[in-house]
Amino acid sequence: MASDTALVLFAHGSRDPEWARPFEALRARLERRLPDTPVVLAFLEQMQPGLPEVIGTLADQSIERVTVLPLFMAQGRHLREELPRIIARACEDNPGVLVRTSAAVGEIESLLQAIADWAVAEHERTRAADLGHPLA
């Protein structure tokens, strides 16, 4: 069954095309878990596609509701100021589409806990490392 709802992973972007690989891996995982839902990457700058283009394309595919997940650690200027402007403009251009955003990744408690668990595990690996080699 086709969905009228889409998920957009919104990341900063980079000049280095390899930078986007983890985001593409996340997109692929989500696509497997949500096979009837379009899962799309969009970038703020330096990479394509941009968020306005993605929302326009989704609207052309009869998508009515879009969840934008900002893959940023914090609600800095990009998310506080630029993202609302981008979304407002995209909604003006695509009046039949409702766009909802979530908090930044770094403001999601379960994700902060996962990062803390990872940090502790890495710290323990360092503590257990062979001191005879500086790059254990």
N, C-alpha and C positions, 0 to 999 in steps of 0.2 A: 504494500500500500504506500503510495507516495505521500510525503509529508508536506504540510504547508508551513512548516517551521524549520529553520536552519540554525546552525551553530557556526559562529565565526570566531576563529582564534586570531586575536589582534596583537601583533608584535611590532617592535620598533622598526626593524629593518637594518641592513648593513650593506656596505659595498662588497663584502665578501660573500659570495653565493653559498659557501659551505656553512656560514653562520645559521642559515635557515634549516639545516638538517634535523636538529632536535624538534623543531616546530612541525616539520613535515612528518616525523615519526609519531609525534603526538596526534597529529591530524589523522594519520592512518589508523592508529589504535582506536580513536574515537569513531572513525568511519566503520570499523569492524563491529564496535559495540552498538552503534546506532545506524544499522544498514539502510533504514528508510529515511534518514535525515541527511541532507547535504551538510558536510563539514568542510569549511573553507578557511584558508589562510588569507589574512589581509595585513598590510603593513602601513605604518605611519609614514615612513620615508625611506628613500634609498633602494627600495625593492618594490616589485609589483606582484600582485595587484594592490591598489589602495582600497581603503574601506568604501569610499563612495562608489567605485566601480563594482566592487563585490555586491553591495546592497542593490545597485541597479540591475546587475545580472540576476540576482536572486529574485527580484521583483518581476523580471521578465519571465522567470520560471514559475510564476504564480505563488511564490513564497510570500506569506502574509505576516509572519512573525520571525524575528531574528534575535538571537541572543549573542551579544558580543562579549567574549571573554578576554579582558586585557591581560596579556602575558607579560606584565610589568611587576616588579617587586613592590612598588609603592605608588600612591596616588600623587605623583608629582605634577608639574605643569602640563605635561602631555595629556594626562588623564583628567585633570581638573578643568583645563581650559580648552585644549585643542580637540579632544575627543567629543565633548558635547557639541562644539561648533560643527564638526564633521558630520555627526549624526543628525543634527538639526537640518543641515543642508541636504543630506541624503534623504531624509524624510520629506522635505519639501519637494524634492525631485521625484519621489516615489510615495505619494500620499497614501497608498493602500498598504504600506508596510509599517508595522509596529516594531521598533527597535528597543531592546532592553539590554542594559549592560550590567555586569557583575563587578564586584570589588576587584582590586588588583590582587594578583597571586599572593603577594606578601602580606595581605590582610585577611587571608583565609586561615583560620586556626588549624584545621587539619593539615594544611600544606606547611604551615610553620612547624608543626610537630614533626612532620616527615623530614623536613630539612634539618631540624634539631637532631633527630635520630640518625640521619646520615652523617652529620658533623661529629656526633659522639662516636659512631662506628669508625670514621676516618681517624679521629683522635686516638682511639684504641689501637688501630693498626699502626699508627706512628709509635705509640708507646711500646708495642710489641716488636717493632722493626729491629733488624740486625744493625747495631750501632757501628759495625765495621764498614758500612756502605752508606754514603750520604743520600743516595737516591733510592732507598729501599722501596 
